[in-house]
Amino acid sequence: MKIEVFSDFSCPFCYIGKKELEHAIKKAGYTNQVDIEYKSYQIDPGASKEVGQNYYEYFMAHQKVTFEEAQQMTEGIIDRAKEVNLAYNFAEMKKVHTENAHRLAKWTKQFGKEAAYTEALMAAYLIEGKDLNDEAVLLAVIKELNLNVATAKEVLTNPNDFMEELDKDRYDAQQIGVQSVPFFVFENRYGIKGAEPNEVFVRTLHQAAEIAGIKPTFNLVGHGDATCADGECKY
């Protein structure tokens, strides 16, 4: 089953949606039967490429609200993240330009590491509050993935590297009308917009599985201790 995921590393709902999808795949019985392709989508391509504003400061300046009001604006997101065991840290988050992060993601794809890279960057930004504008942060993730740091640094140095791949993702997003993320496309037939509840993902997985011609695997739950067989029971 093919699933395309349009997302941005700095999008709080994208990480939540990613977790919901992963939980749904396991719950619905499609583990090892799903091919997930990550598509780049910058939610703020005009953001500064330098050290960005603190998230609360950004809200205060652009929404014309107080610090307390800015905190209140994020409370619902923090609570939603907790539902999928994510502890968001808006106090440390900064507005970020994610083009370099997305270009490097395309580079990691050729080594089969894009999913792990995406997970690491979302955690680094949304939980640890690291600045994805910082080249050192990106290269630290590359090192953790056991990829060539020197080559990755060359990619970051050349602004044209993997821009064609980013442009293709932008074109694909335009073709199906993606205007916000996360956005999930199942077998090019069904779409989910936003971090919907888990049952929505489960239902859509089953619908897409019919098109893909696959069936959920049988999952055995429990330890099987309280059973009877061959004329006797376990006590």
C-alpha positions as CSV (number, residue, x, y, z in Angstrom):
1,M,0.0,0.0,0.0
2,K,1.4,3.4,-1.0
3,I,0.9,6.4,1.3
4,E,2.3,9.8,0.5
5,V,2.7,12.2,3.4
6,F,3.0,15.9,2.8
7,S,4.6,17.5,5.9
8,D,7.0,20.0,7.3
9,F,9.5,19.4,10.2
10,S,8.3,22.5,12.0
11,C,4.6,21.6,11.9
12,P,3.3,20.5,15.3
13,F,0.3,18.7,13.8
14,C,2.5,16.9,11.3
15,Y,4.4,15.0,14.0
16,I,1.0,14.2,15.7
17,G,-0.4,13.0,12.4
18,K,2.7,10.9,11.7
19,K,2.3,9.1,15.1
20,E,-1.4,8.6,14.4
21,L,-0.6,7.0,11.1
22,E,2.0,4.7,12.6
23,H,-0.3,3.6,15.4
24,A,-3.1,3.0,12.9
25,I,-0.9,0.9,10.6
26,K,-0.1,-1.4,13.6
27,K,-3.6,-1.4,14.9
28,A,-5.2,-2.2,11.5
29,G,-2.7,-5.0,10.9
30,Y,-0.7,-3.6,8.0
31,T,2.8,-3.6,9.5
32,N,5.4,-4.2,6.7
33,Q,2.7,-3.8,4.0
34,V,2.9,0.0,3.7
35,D,5.3,2.1,1.7
36,I,5.4,5.7,3.1
37,E,6.8,8.4,0.9
38,Y,7.5,11.8,2.6
39,K,6.8,14.9,0.5
40,S,8.3,18.2,1.3
41,Y,5.9,21.1,2.1
42,Q,7.2,24.3,3.7
43,I,4.6,25.9,5.8
44,D,6.5,29.2,6.0
45,P,8.9,29.5,3.0
46,G,9.4,33.2,3.9
47,A,10.8,32.5,7.3
48,S,14.3,33.8,8.2
49,K,17.2,31.5,7.4
50,E,19.0,32.9,10.4
51,V,18.1,32.3,14.1
52,G,14.4,32.7,14.3
53,Q,12.1,34.2,16.8
54,N,10.9,32.3,19.8
55,Y,7.5,30.7,19.0
56,Y,5.7,32.7,21.7
57,E,7.4,36.0,20.6
58,Y,6.3,35.2,17.1
59,F,2.7,34.7,18.1
60,M,2.8,38.0,20.2
61,A,4.1,40.0,17.2
62,H,2.0,38.5,14.5
63,Q,-1.2,37.8,16.4
64,K,-1.0,41.0,18.5
65,V,-1.5,39.0,21.7
66,T,0.1,39.0,25.2
67,F,2.6,36.3,26.3
68,E,-0.2,34.7,28.4
69,E,-2.5,34.6,25.4
70,A,0.3,33.2,23.2
71,Q,0.7,30.4,25.7
72,Q,-3.0,29.7,25.7
73,M,-3.0,29.4,21.9
74,T,-0.6,26.4,22.2
75,E,-2.2,24.6,25.1
76,G,-4.6,22.7,22.8
77,I,-1.8,21.6,20.6
78,I,0.3,20.4,23.6
79,D,-2.7,18.4,24.9
80,R,-3.3,16.9,21.5
81,A,0.4,15.9,21.3
82,K,0.2,14.2,24.7
83,E,-2.5,11.9,23.3
84,V,0.2,10.3,21.1
85,N,2.9,10.4,23.8
86,L,4.7,13.5,22.5
87,A,5.8,16.3,24.9
88,Y,6.0,19.5,23.0
89,N,8.2,22.3,24.2
90,F,6.9,25.6,22.7
91,A,9.0,27.6,25.1
92,E,12.2,26.5,23.3
93,M,10.8,26.4,19.7
94,K,11.9,29.0,17.2
95,K,10.4,30.0,13.9
96,V,12.5,28.2,11.2
97,H,13.2,28.1,7.5
98,T,13.1,24.4,6.6
99,E,14.3,24.4,3.0
100,N,17.8,23.1,3.9
101,A,16.3,20.4,6.1
102,H,14.0,19.3,3.3
103,R,16.9,19.2,0.7
104,L,18.9,17.1,3.1
105,A,15.9,14.8,3.5
106,K,15.9,14.1,-0.2
107,W,19.6,13.2,0.1
108,T,18.9,10.7,2.9
109,K,16.2,9.0,0.8
110,Q,18.7,7.4,-1.5
111,F,20.1,5.5,1.6
112,G,16.7,4.5,2.9
113,K,17.0,6.8,5.8
114,E,14.4,9.5,5.1
115,A,11.8,8.1,7.6
116,A,14.4,8.0,10.4
117,Y,15.6,11.5,9.4
118,T,12.1,12.8,9.5
119,E,11.4,11.3,12.9
120,A,14.7,12.7,14.3
121,L,14.2,16.2,13.0
122,M,10.6,16.5,14.2
123,A,11.7,15.3,17.7
124,A,14.7,17.7,17.7
125,Y,12.5,20.7,16.8
126,L,9.2,20.0,18.5
127,I,10.4,18.3,21.7
128,E,14.0,19.4,22.2
129,G,13.6,22.9,20.8
130,K,16.6,22.7,18.5
131,D,17.0,25.2,15.7
132,L,16.7,23.6,12.3
133,N,18.3,26.7,10.8
134,D,21.5,25.6,12.5
135,E,23.6,23.4,10.1
136,A,25.2,21.7,13.1
137,V,21.8,20.4,14.3
138,L,21.1,18.9,10.8
139,L,24.6,17.3,10.6
140,A,24.3,15.9,14.1
141,V,21.2,14.0,12.9
142,I,23.1,12.8,9.8
143,K,25.9,11.5,12.1
144,E,23.3,9.7,14.3
145,L,22.0,7.9,11.1
146,N,25.6,6.8,10.3
147,L,25.6,8.7,7.0
148,N,28.5,10.7,5.5
149,V,28.6,14.0,7.3
150,A,31.1,15.6,4.9
151,T,28.9,14.8,1.9
152,A,25.8,16.1,3.7
153,K,27.7,19.3,4.4
154,E,28.4,19.7,0.7
155,V,24.7,19.3,0.0
156,L,23.9,22.1,2.5
157,T,26.6,24.3,1.0
158,N,25.2,24.1,-2.5
159,P,21.7,25.6,-2.5
160,N,20.7,24.0,-5.8
161,D,21.2,20.5,-4.6
162,F,17.9,18.5,-4.5
163,M,15.9,21.7,-5.3
164,E,14.4,19.8,-8.3
165,E,13.0,17.2,-5.9
166,L,11.5,19.9,-3.7
167,D,10.0,21.6,-6.8
168,K,8.4,18.3,-7.8
169,D,6.8,17.9,-4.4
170,R,5.4,21.4,-4.6
171,Y,4.0,20.6,-8.1
172,D,2.4,17.4,-6.7
173,A,0.9,19.3,-3.8
174,Q,-0.6,21.8,-6.3
175,Q,-2.0,19.1,-8.5
176,I,-4.1,17.6,-5.7
177,G,-4.9,20.9,-3.9
178,V,-2.7,20.5,-0.8
179,Q,-2.8,23.9,1.0
180,S,-2.0,22.8,4.5
181,V,-0.2,20.0,6.3
182,P,-0.2,17.3,7.3
183,F,-1.9,15.8,4.3
184,F,-2.0,12.0,3.7
185,V,-2.7,10.4,0.3
186,F,-3.6,6.7,0.3
187,E,-3.1,4.8,-2.9
188,N,-3.7,8.0,-4.8
189,R,-7.4,7.6,-4.0
190,Y,-8.1,8.7,-0.5
191,G,-6.9,11.7,1.4
192,I,-6.7,12.8,5.1
193,K,-6.2,16.4,5.9
194,G,-4.8,17.2,9.3
195,A,-4.0,15.1,12.4
196,E,-7.4,13.3,12.5
197,P,-8.3,10.8,15.3
198,N,-6.8,7.3,15.0
199,E,-10.1,5.7,13.9
200,V,-10.1,7.9,10.7
201,F,-6.6,6.5,9.8
202,V,-7.6,2.9,10.5
203,R,-10.8,3.2,8.4
204,T,-8.9,4.8,5.5
205,L,-6.2,2.2,5.7
206,H,-8.8,-0.6,5.2
207,Q,-10.3,1.3,2.3
208,A,-6.9,1.7,0.6
209,A,-6.0,-1.9,1.3
210,E,-8.9,-3.0,-0.8
211,I,-7.6,-1.0,-3.7
212,A,-4.0,-2.3,-3.2
213,G,-5.3,-5.9,-2.9
214,I,-3.8,-6.6,0.5
215,K,-5.3,-7.9,3.7
216,P,-4.5,-7.2,7.4
217,T,-2.2,-9.7,9.1
218,F,-3.5,-11.8,12.0
219,N,-2.2,-10.3,15.3
220,L,-2.1,-12.6,18.4
221,V,-2.8,-10.7,21.6
222,G,-1.9,-12.0,25.0
223,H,0.4,-14.8,26.3
224,G,-2.0,-17.8,25.8
225,D,-1.5,-19.0,29.4
226,A,-5.2,-19.7,30.2
227,T,-5.9,-22.4,27.6
228,C,-7.0,-26.0,27.4
229,A,-5.6,-28.6,24.8
230,D,-5.0,-32.3,24.5
231,G,-7.3,-33.2,27.3
232,E,-5.9,-30.9,29.9
233,C,-5.9,-27.3,31.0
234,K,-3.1,-25.0,32.2
235,Y,-3.5,-24.0,35.8
